[in-house]
Amino acid sequence: MCIFCKIVNKEIPSNVILENKEFLAFHDINPKAPVHILVIPKLHIDSFNEVTGQTMKNMTGFIHDVTKELKIEKSGYRVITNVGEDGAQEVKHLHFHIVGGAKLAWSHLSDADPKGKF
């Protein structure tokens, strides 16, 4: 069982922001911004590659609710998901990072030379 499934099952504590029957939002333990929340489906889905359109539809509304709860819906935020090894996915359970609470920089993503990729 993955760490996020254990959080869903309340086997590991988390600082919950919002929860409903399908999704859970909680503080990231290694925040990269003043606001850094993880949003996960309660049902285990490995990554964005496996998610259904219906789950994404429902998750979109939940993410909107989370940003309103955090009062960042107007000031702005970023929603990020990582997929696979090259995408830096550390936990193999679909999750979205909501980061905000400050003017966010767009740092260098890779040291790889993009020439020849396009």
C-alpha angles and dihedrals in degrees: 000000000000124000093253092052087052089052090050089050090049091241089124121038121240136178098249120206099177137351138182134167093283107030144036129202121195141158117278110242090221104043120197095188137025087268115038116159131169119217117197137173112243089225111077111252115168099219147326088285090069102039120114125230091243092055090049091049091053093042092053091061090046092052089051088053091050093052090050091049089052092044093232098111092102102034092050142249143192127245114204135176125183120213125198132333097306089046090055096244104169100175116048094221120094110260138161124212115218108198127179144104092121141040101287123221123217103227127195107287101199143006089217118112107246093203111115092023094093 
